[in-house]
Amino acid sequence: TRRNSFLSITSIVFLTIHGYTQYFEYLGAQPETLVLGGLVLVGLAVVGARFLMRPETESD
């Protein structure tokens, strides 16, 4: 298992929630911004999943 993965995942989730709420505070909840924000979150989820699923490198 990956070391410190719980802390990493938790901090990324809270950072994403904070960024998402700040995004809508600044731009407002209009249909275009909802779609754009959703697409960005899906992209971040895919990148995060690929990062967490990559094999660990062996160290000596």
mmCIF file of the N, C-alpha and C atoms, coordinates in Angstrom:
data_MODEL
# 
_entry.id   MODEL 
# 
loop_
_atom_site.group_PDB 
_atom_site.id 
_atom_site.type_symbol 
_atom_site.label_atom_id 
_atom_site.label_alt_id 
_atom_site.label_comp_id 
_atom_site.label_asym_id 
_atom_site.label_entity_id 
_atom_site.label_seq_id 
_atom_site.pdbx_PDB_ins_code 
_atom_site.Cartn_x 
_atom_site.Cartn_y 
_atom_site.Cartn_z 
_atom_site.occupancy 
_atom_site.B_iso_or_equiv 
_atom_site.pdbx_formal_charge 
_atom_site.auth_seq_id 
_atom_site.auth_comp_id 
_atom_site.auth_asym_id 
_atom_site.auth_atom_id 
_atom_site.pdbx_PDB_model_num 
ATOM 1   N N  . THR A 1 1  ? 0.837   -1.196 0.000   1.00 0.00 ? 1  THR A N  1 
ATOM 2   C CA . THR A 1 1  ? 0.000   0.000  0.000   1.00 0.00 ? 1  THR A CA 1 
ATOM 3   C C  . THR A 1 1  ? 0.871   1.244  0.000   1.00 0.00 ? 1  THR A C  1 
ATOM 4   N N  . ARG A 1 2  ? 0.292   2.308  -0.439  1.00 0.00 ? 2  ARG A N  1 
ATOM 5   C CA . ARG A 1 2  ? 0.991   3.584  -0.485  1.00 0.00 ? 2  ARG A CA 1 
ATOM 6   C C  . ARG A 1 2  ? 1.022   4.221  0.899   1.00 0.00 ? 2  ARG A C  1 
ATOM 7   N N  . ARG A 1 3  ? 2.165   4.751  1.272   1.00 0.00 ? 3  ARG A N  1 
ATOM 8   C CA . ARG A 1 3  ? 2.266   5.421  2.564   1.00 0.00 ? 3  ARG A CA 1 
ATOM 9   C C  . ARG A 1 3  ? 1.610   6.785  2.487   1.00 0.00 ? 3  ARG A C  1 
ATOM 10  N N  . ASN A 1 4  ? 0.921   7.162  3.539   1.00 0.00 ? 4  ASN A N  1 
ATOM 11  C CA . ASN A 1 4  ? 0.272   8.466  3.674   1.00 0.00 ? 4  ASN A CA 1 
ATOM 12  C C  . ASN A 1 4  ? -0.804  8.715  2.624   1.00 0.00 ? 4  ASN A C  1 
ATOM 13  N N  . SER A 1 5  ? -1.380  7.689  2.055   1.00 0.00 ? 5  SER A N  1 
ATOM 14  C CA . SER A 1 5  ? -2.385  7.918  1.019   1.00 0.00 ? 5  SER A CA 1 
ATOM 15  C C  . SER A 1 5  ? -3.662  8.510  1.606   1.00 0.00 ? 5  SER A C  1 
ATOM 16  N N  . PHE A 1 6  ? -4.015  8.162  2.847   1.00 0.00 ? 6  PHE A N  1 
ATOM 17  C CA . PHE A 1 6  ? -5.221  8.721  3.450   1.00 0.00 ? 6  PHE A CA 1 
ATOM 18  C C  . PHE A 1 6  ? -5.103  10.231 3.574   1.00 0.00 ? 6  PHE A C  1 
ATOM 19  N N  . LEU A 1 7  ? -3.983  10.701 4.058   1.00 0.00 ? 7  LEU A N  1 
ATOM 20  C CA . LEU A 1 7  ? -3.774  12.137 4.208   1.00 0.00 ? 7  LEU A CA 1 
ATOM 21  C C  . LEU A 1 7  ? -3.769  12.827 2.851   1.00 0.00 ? 7  LEU A C  1 
ATOM 22  N N  . SER A 1 8  ? -3.146  12.227 1.867   1.00 0.00 ? 8  SER A N  1 
ATOM 23  C CA . SER A 1 8  ? -3.100  12.815 0.530   1.00 0.00 ? 8  SER A CA 1 
ATOM 24  C C  . SER A 1 8  ? -4.492  12.921 -0.071  1.00 0.00 ? 8  SER A C  1 
ATOM 25  N N  . ILE A 1 9  ? -5.250  11.847 0.004   1.00 0.00 ? 9  ILE A N  1 
ATOM 26  C CA . ILE A 1 9  ? -6.589  11.843 -0.581  1.00 0.00 ? 9  ILE A CA 1 
ATOM 27  C C  . ILE A 1 9  ? -7.493  12.827 0.146   1.00 0.00 ? 9  ILE A C  1 
ATOM 28  N N  . THR A 1 10 ? -7.426  12.852 1.471   1.00 0.00 ? 10 THR A N  1 
ATOM 29  C CA . THR A 1 10 ? -8.263  13.759 2.248   1.00 0.00 ? 10 THR A CA 1 
ATOM 30  C C  . THR A 1 10 ? -7.952  15.211 1.919   1.00 0.00 ? 10 THR A C  1 
ATOM 31  N N  . SER A 1 11 ? -6.687  15.560 1.833   1.00 0.00 ? 11 SER A N  1 
ATOM 32  C CA . SER A 1 11 ? -6.333  16.948 1.533   1.00 0.00 ? 11 SER A CA 1 
ATOM 33  C C  . SER A 1 11 ? -6.738  17.331 0.116   1.00 0.00 ? 11 SER A C  1 
ATOM 34  N N  . ILE A 1 12 ? -6.620  16.419 -0.826  1.00 0.00 ? 12 ILE A N  1 
ATOM 35  C CA . ILE A 1 12 ? -7.034  16.708 -2.198  1.00 0.00 ? 12 ILE A CA 1 
ATOM 36  C C  . ILE A 1 12 ? -8.540  16.908 -2.278  1.00 0.00 ? 12 ILE A C  1 
ATOM 37  N N  . VAL A 1 13 ? -9.302  16.082 -1.557  1.00 0.00 ? 13 VAL A N  1 
ATOM 38  C CA . VAL A 1 13 ? -10.762 16.222 -1.559  1.00 0.00 ? 13 VAL A CA 1 
ATOM 39  C C  . VAL A 1 13 ? -11.171 17.567 -0.974  1.00 0.00 ? 13 VAL A C  1 
ATOM 40  N N  . PHE A 1 14 ? -10.613 17.950 0.164   1.00 0.00 ? 14 PHE A N  1 
ATOM 41  C CA . PHE A 1 14 ? -10.965 19.232 0.760   1.00 0.00 ? 14 PHE A CA 1 
ATOM 42  C C  . PHE A 1 14 ? -10.525 20.403 -0.108  1.00 0.00 ? 14 PHE A C  1 
ATOM 43  N N  . LEU A 1 15 ? -9.365  20.306 -0.732  1.00 0.00 ? 15 LEU A N  1 
ATOM 44  C CA . LEU A 1 15 ? -8.908  21.358 -1.637  1.00 0.00 ? 15 LEU A CA 1 
ATOM 45  C C  . LEU A 1 15 ? -9.844  21.489 -2.832  1.00 0.00 ? 15 LEU A C  1 
ATOM 46  N N  . THR A 1 16 ? -10.303 20.361 -3.363  1.00 0.00 ? 16 THR A N  1 
ATOM 47  C CA . THR A 1 16 ? -11.222 20.382 -4.495  1.00 0.00 ? 16 THR A CA 1 
ATOM 48  C C  . THR A 1 16 ? -12.556 20.994 -4.105  1.00 0.00 ? 16 THR A C  1 
ATOM 49  N N  . ILE A 1 17 ? -13.091 20.617 -2.952  1.00 0.00 ? 17 ILE A N  1 
ATOM 50  C CA . ILE A 1 17 ? -14.360 21.189 -2.493  1.00 0.00 ? 17 ILE A CA 1 
ATOM 51  C C  . ILE A 1 17 ? -14.217 22.688 -2.286  1.00 0.00 ? 17 ILE A C  1 
ATOM 52  N N  . HIS A 1 18 ? -13.123 23.114 -1.685  1.00 0.00 ? 18 HIS A N  1 
ATOM 53  C CA . HIS A 1 18 ? -12.898 24.546 -1.466  1.00 0.00 ? 18 HIS A CA 1 
ATOM 54  C C  . HIS A 1 18 ? -12.783 25.290 -2.798  1.00 0.00 ? 18 HIS A C  1 
ATOM 55  N N  . GLY A 1 19 ? -12.016 24.739 -3.718  1.00 0.00 ? 19 GLY A N  1 
ATOM 56  C CA . GLY A 1 19 ? -11.878 25.378 -5.028  1.00 0.00 ? 19 GLY A CA 1 
ATOM 57  C C  . GLY A 1 19 ? -13.194 25.445 -5.782  1.00 0.00 ? 19 GLY A C  1 
ATOM 58  N N  . TYR A 1 20 ? -13.987 24.379 -5.685  1.00 0.00 ? 20 TYR A N  1 
ATOM 59  C CA . TYR A 1 20 ? -15.287 24.330 -6.369  1.00 0.00 ? 20 TYR A CA 1 
ATOM 60  C C  . TYR A 1 20 ? -16.229 25.391 -5.806  1.00 0.00 ? 20 TYR A C  1 
ATOM 61  N N  . THR A 1 21 ? -16.284 25.535 -4.471  1.00 0.00 ? 21 THR A N  1 
ATOM 62  C CA . THR A 1 21 ? -17.168 26.543 -3.885  1.00 0.00 ? 21 THR A CA 1 
ATOM 63  C C  . THR A 1 21 ? -16.674 27.953 -4.194  1.00 0.00 ? 21 THR A C  1 
ATOM 64  N N  . GLN A 1 22 ? -15.371 28.168 -4.175  1.00 0.00 ? 22 GLN A N  1 
ATOM 65  C CA . GLN A 1 22 ? -14.850 29.488 -4.513  1.00 0.00 ? 22 GLN A CA 1 
ATOM 66  C C  . GLN A 1 22 ? -15.101 29.831 -5.975  1.00 0.00 ? 22 GLN A C  1 
ATOM 67  N N  . TYR A 1 23 ? -15.041 28.829 -6.824  1.00 0.00 ? 23 TYR A N  1 
ATOM 68  C CA . TYR A 1 23 ? -15.323 29.011 -8.250  1.00 0.00 ? 23 TYR A CA 1 
ATOM 69  C C  . TYR A 1 23 ? -16.738 29.550 -8.442  1.00 0.00 ? 23 TYR A C  1 
ATOM 70  N N  . PHE A 1 24 ? -17.709 28.970 -7.747  1.00 0.00 ? 24 PHE A N  1 
ATOM 71  C CA . PHE A 1 24 ? -19.089 29.418 -7.900  1.00 0.00 ? 24 PHE A CA 1 
ATOM 72  C C  . PHE A 1 24 ? -19.367 30.717 -7.161  1.00 0.00 ? 24 PHE A C  1 
ATOM 73  N N  . GLU A 1 25 ? -18.633 31.004 -6.108  1.00 0.00 ? 25 GLU A N  1 
ATOM 74  C CA . GLU A 1 25 ? -18.768 32.301 -5.448  1.00 0.00 ? 25 GLU A CA 1 
ATOM 75  C C  . GLU A 1 25 ? -18.335 33.409 -6.401  1.00 0.00 ? 25 GLU A C  1 
ATOM 76  N N  . TYR A 1 26 ? -17.319 33.146 -7.180  1.00 0.00 ? 26 TYR A N  1 
ATOM 77  C CA . TYR A 1 26 ? -16.780 34.144 -8.097  1.00 0.00 ? 26 TYR A CA 1 
ATOM 78  C C  . TYR A 1 26 ? -17.611 34.253 -9.373  1.00 0.00 ? 26 TYR A C  1 
ATOM 79  N N  . LEU A 1 27 ? -17.980 33.121 -9.991  1.00 0.00 ? 27 LEU A N  1 
ATOM 80  C CA . LEU A 1 27 ? -18.671 33.125 -11.279 1.00 0.00 ? 27 LEU A CA 1 
ATOM 81  C C  . LEU A 1 27 ? -20.184 32.995 -11.179 1.00 0.00 ? 27 LEU A C  1 
ATOM 82  N N  . GLY A 1 28 ? -20.698 32.541 -10.063 1.00 0.00 ? 28 GLY A N  1 
ATOM 83  C CA . GLY A 1 28 ? -22.131 32.331 -9.932  1.00 0.00 ? 28 GLY A CA 1 
ATOM 84  C C  . GLY A 1 28 ? -22.533 30.984 -10.511 1.00 0.00 ? 28 GLY A C  1 
ATOM 85  N N  . ALA A 1 29 ? -23.719 30.521 -10.129 1.00 0.00 ? 29 ALA A N  1 
ATOM 86  C CA . ALA A 1 29 ? -24.187 29.197 -10.558 1.00 0.00 ? 29 ALA A CA 1 
ATOM 87  C C  . ALA A 1 29 ? -25.040 29.326 -11.815 1.00 0.00 ? 29 ALA A C  1 
ATOM 88  N N  . GLN A 1 30 ? -24.402 29.610 -12.925 1.00 0.00 ? 30 GLN A N  1 
ATOM 89  C CA . GLN A 1 30 ? -25.087 29.675 -14.212 1.00 0.00 ? 30 GLN A CA 1 
ATOM 90  C C  . GLN A 1 30 ? -24.918 28.333 -14.906 1.00 0.00 ? 30 GLN A C  1 
ATOM 91  N N  . PRO A 1 31 ? -25.818 27.983 -15.834 1.00 0.00 ? 31 PRO A N  1 
ATOM 92  C CA . PRO A 1 31 ? -25.726 26.668 -16.481 1.00 0.00 ? 31 PRO A CA 1 
ATOM 93  C C  . PRO A 1 31 ? -24.359 26.389 -17.115 1.00 0.00 ? 31 PRO A C  1 
ATOM 94  N N  . GLU A 1 32 ? -23.773 27.384 -17.747 1.00 0.00 ? 32 GLU A N  1 
ATOM 95  C CA . GLU A 1 32 ? -22.477 27.176 -18.394 1.00 0.00 ? 32 GLU A CA 1 
ATOM 96  C C  . GLU A 1 32 ? -21.390 26.868 -17.371 1.00 0.00 ? 32 GLU A C  1 
ATOM 97  N N  . THR A 1 33 ? -21.417 27.582 -16.248 1.00 0.00 ? 33 THR A N  1 
ATOM 98  C CA . THR A 1 33 ? -20.392 27.352 -15.235 1.00 0.00 ? 33 THR A CA 1 
ATOM 99  C C  . THR A 1 33 ? -20.587 26.008 -14.535 1.00 0.00 ? 33 THR A C  1 
ATOM 100 N N  . LEU A 1 34 ? -21.840 25.562 -14.415 1.00 0.00 ? 34 LEU A N  1 
ATOM 101 C CA . LEU A 1 34 ? -22.086 24.240 -13.823 1.00 0.00 ? 34 LEU A CA 1 
ATOM 102 C C  . LEU A 1 34 ? -21.503 23.136 -14.698 1.00 0.00 ? 34 LEU A C  1 
ATOM 103 N N  . VAL A 1 35 ? -21.705 23.244 -16.007 1.00 0.00 ? 35 VAL A N  1 
ATOM 104 C CA . VAL A 1 35 ? -21.165 22.241 -16.927 1.00 0.00 ? 35 VAL A CA 1 
ATOM 105 C C  . VAL A 1 35 ? -19.643 22.290 -16.915 1.00 0.00 ? 35 VAL A C  1 
ATOM 106 N N  . LEU A 1 36 ? -19.081 23.476 -16.992 1.00 0.00 ? 36 LEU A N  1 
ATOM 107 C CA . LEU A 1 36 ? -17.626 23.621 -16.988 1.00 0.00 ? 36 LEU A CA 1 
ATOM 108 C C  . LEU A 1 36 ? -17.018 23.089 -15.690 1.00 0.00 ? 36 LEU A C  1 
ATOM 109 N N  . GLY A 1 37 ? -17.613 23.444 -14.561 1.00 0.00 ? 37 GLY A N  1 
ATOM 110 C CA . GLY A 1 37 ? -17.115 22.950 -13.277 1.00 0.00 ? 37 GLY A CA 1 
ATOM 111 C C  . GLY A 1 37 ? -17.210 21.438 -13.166 1.00 0.00 ? 37 GLY A C  1 
ATOM 112 N N  . GLY A 1 38 ? -18.305 20.866 -13.665 1.00 0.00 ? 38 GLY A N  1 
ATOM 113 C CA . GLY A 1 38 ? -18.461 19.412 -13.647 1.00 0.00 ? 38 GLY A CA 1 
ATOM 114 C C  . GLY A 1 38 ? -17.423 18.716 -14.504 1.00 0.00 ? 38 GLY A C  1 
ATOM 115 N N  . LEU A 1 39 ? -17.153 19.269 -15.681 1.00 0.00 ? 39 LEU A N  1 
ATOM 116 C CA . LEU A 1 39 ? -16.143 18.676 -16.560 1.00 0.00 ? 39 LEU A CA 1 
ATOM 117 C C  . LEU A 1 39 ? -14.747 18.754 -15.942 1.00 0.00 ? 39 LEU A C  1 
ATOM 118 N N  . VAL A 1 40 ? -14.460 19.859 -15.295 1.00 0.00 ? 40 VAL A N  1 
ATOM 119 C CA . VAL A 1 40 ? -13.161 20.002 -14.634 1.00 0.00 ? 40 VAL A CA 1 
ATOM 120 C C  . VAL A 1 40 ? -13.029 18.981 -13.506 1.00 0.00 ? 40 VAL A C  1 
ATOM 121 N N  . LEU A 1 41 ? -14.100 18.800 -12.729 1.00 0.00 ? 41 LEU A N  1 
ATOM 122 C CA . LEU A 1 41 ? -14.036 17.831 -11.632 1.00 0.00 ? 41 LEU A CA 1 
ATOM 123 C C  . LEU A 1 41 ? -13.887 16.402 -12.131 1.00 0.00 ? 41 LEU A C  1 
ATOM 124 N N  . VAL A 1 42 ? -14.564 16.061 -13.226 1.00 0.00 ? 42 VAL A N  1 
ATOM 125 C CA . VAL A 1 42 ? -14.415 14.721 -13.794 1.00 0.00 ? 42 VAL A CA 1 
ATOM 126 C C  . VAL A 1 42 ? -12.974 14.520 -14.268 1.00 0.00 ? 42 VAL A C  1 
ATOM 127 N N  . GLY A 1 43 ? -12.414 15.537 -14.910 1.00 0.00 ? 43 GLY A N  1 
ATOM 128 C CA . GLY A 1 43 ? -11.022 15.449 -15.350 1.00 0.00 ? 43 GLY A CA 1 
ATOM 129 C C  . GLY A 1 43 ? -10.064 15.278 -14.183 1.00 0.00 ? 43 GLY A C  1 
ATOM 130 N N  . LEU A 1 44 ? -10.288 16.027 -13.109 1.00 0.00 ? 44 LEU A N  1 
ATOM 131 C CA . LEU A 1 44 ? -9.438  15.885 -11.928 1.00 0.00 ? 44 LEU A CA 1 
ATOM 132 C C  . LEU A 1 44 ? -9.585  14.507 -11.293 1.00 0.00 ? 44 LEU A C  1 
ATOM 133 N N  . ALA A 1 45 ? -10.794 13.964 -11.302 1.00 0.00 ? 45 ALA A N  1 
ATOM 134 C CA . ALA A 1 45 ? -11.011 12.628 -10.741 1.00 0.00 ? 45 ALA A CA 1 
ATOM 135 C C  . ALA A 1 45 ? -10.273 11.566 -11.549 1.00 0.00 ? 45 ALA A C  1 
ATOM 136 N N  . VAL A 1 46 ? -10.292 11.698 -12.870 1.00 0.00 ? 46 VAL A N  1 
ATOM 137 C CA . VAL A 1 46 ? -9.593  10.731 -13.723 1.00 0.00 ? 46 VAL A CA 1 
ATOM 138 C C  . VAL A 1 46 ? -8.085  10.815 -13.493 1.00 0.00 ? 46 VAL A C  1 
ATOM 139 N N  . VAL A 1 47 ? -7.561  12.020 -13.441 1.00 0.00 ? 47 VAL A N  1 
ATOM 140 C CA . VAL A 1 47 ? -6.122  12.197 -13.204 1.00 0.00 ? 47 VAL A CA 1 
ATOM 141 C C  . VAL A 1 47 ? -5.741  11.653 -11.828 1.00 0.00 ? 47 VAL A C  1 
ATOM 142 N N  . GLY A 1 48 ? -6.550  11.947 -10.813 1.00 0.00 ? 48 GLY A N  1 
ATOM 143 C CA . GLY A 1 48 ? -6.266  11.446 -9.474  1.00 0.00 ? 48 GLY A CA 1 
ATOM 144 C C  . GLY A 1 48 ? -6.316  9.934  -9.394  1.00 0.00 ? 48 GLY A C  1 
ATOM 145 N N  . ALA A 1 49 ? -7.285  9.328  -10.059 1.00 0.00 ? 49 ALA A N  1 
ATOM 146 C CA . ALA A 1 49 ? -7.395  7.866  -10.048 1.00 0.00 ? 49 ALA A CA 1 
ATOM 147 C C  . ALA A 1 49 ? -6.198  7.228  -10.738 1.00 0.00 ? 49 ALA A C  1 
ATOM 148 N N  . ARG A 1 50 ? -5.773  7.807  -11.841 1.00 0.00 ? 50 ARG A N  1 
ATOM 149 C CA . ARG A 1 50 ? -4.594  7.260  -12.538 1.00 0.00 ? 50 ARG A CA 1 
ATOM 150 C C  . ARG A 1 50 ? -3.339  7.408  -11.688 1.00 0.00 ? 50 ARG A C  1 
ATOM 151 N N  . PHE A 1 51 ? -3.236  8.520  -10.985 1.00 0.00 ? 51 PHE A N  1 
ATOM 152 C CA . PHE A 1 51 ? -2.075  8.734  -10.119 1.00 0.00 ? 51 PHE A CA 1 
ATOM 153 C C  . PHE A 1 51 ? -2.041  7.709  -8.993  1.00 0.00 ? 51 PHE A C  1 
ATOM 154 N N  . LEU A 1 52 ? -3.186  7.454  -8.379  1.00 0.00 ? 52 LEU A N  1 
ATOM 155 C CA . LEU A 1 52 ? -3.228  6.527  -7.251  1.00 0.00 ? 52 LEU A CA 1 
ATOM 156 C C  . LEU A 1 52 ? -3.122  5.071  -7.679  1.00 0.00 ? 52 LEU A C  1 
ATOM 157 N N  . MET A 1 53 ? -3.435  4.761  -8.931  1.00 0.00 ? 53 MET A N  1 
ATOM 158 C CA . MET A 1 53 ? -3.407  3.379  -9.394  1.00 0.00 ? 53 MET A CA 1 
ATOM 159 C C  . MET A 1 53 ? -2.086  2.994  -10.047 1.00 0.00 ? 53 MET A C  1 
ATOM 160 N N  . ARG A 1 54 ? -1.181  3.948  -10.231 1.00 0.00 ? 54 ARG A N  1 
ATOM 161 C CA . ARG A 1 54 ? 0.094   3.604  -10.864 1.00 0.00 ? 54 ARG A CA 1 
ATOM 162 C C  . ARG A 1 54 ? 0.907   2.730  -9.921  1.00 0.00 ? 54 ARG A C  1 
ATOM 163 N N  . PRO A 1 55 ? 1.699   1.838  -10.476 1.00 0.00 ? 55 PRO A N  1 
ATOM 164 C CA . PRO A 1 55 ? 2.472   0.926  -9.620  1.00 0.00 ? 55 PRO A CA 1 
ATOM 165 C C  . PRO A 1 55 ? 3.554   1.673  -8.847  1.00 0.00 ? 55 PRO A C  1 
ATOM 166 N N  . GLU A 1 56 ? 3.814   1.171  -7.664  1.00 0.00 ? 56 GLU A N  1 
ATOM 167 C CA . GLU A 1 56 ? 4.870   1.768  -6.843  1.00 0.00 ? 56 GLU A CA 1 
ATOM 168 C C  . GLU A 1 56 ? 6.230   1.364  -7.384  1.00 0.00 ? 56 GLU A C  1 
ATOM 169 N N  . THR A 1 57 ? 7.174   2.259  -7.287  1.00 0.00 ? 57 THR A N  1 
ATOM 170 C CA . THR A 1 57 ? 8.534   1.926  -7.709  1.00 0.00 ? 57 THR A CA 1 
ATOM 171 C C  . THR A 1 57 ? 9.243   1.231  -6.555  1.00 0.00 ? 57 THR A C  1 
ATOM 172 N N  . GLU A 1 58 ? 10.063  0.269  -6.895  1.00 0.00 ? 58 GLU A N  1 
ATOM 173 C CA . GLU A 1 58 ? 10.800  -0.460 -5.866  1.00 0.00 ? 58 GLU A CA 1 
ATOM 174 C C  . GLU A 1 58 ? 12.019  0.341  -5.457  1.00 0.00 ? 58 GLU A C  1 
ATOM 175 N N  . SER A 1 59 ? 12.238  0.428  -4.164  1.00 0.00 ? 59 SER A N  1 
ATOM 176 C CA . SER A 1 59 ? 13.426  1.128  -3.669  1.00 0.00 ? 59 SER A CA 1 
ATOM 177 C C  . SER A 1 59 ? 14.337  0.127  -2.972  1.00 0.00 ? 59 SER A C  1 
ATOM 178 N N  . ASP A 1 60 ? 15.609  0.428  -2.997  1.00 0.00 ? 60 ASP A N  1 
ATOM 179 C CA . ASP A 1 60 ? 16.589  -0.491 -2.390  1.00 0.00 ? 60 ASP A CA 1 
ATOM 180 C C  . ASP A 1 60 ? 16.638  -0.347 -0.896  1.00 0.00 ? 60 ASP A C  1 
# 
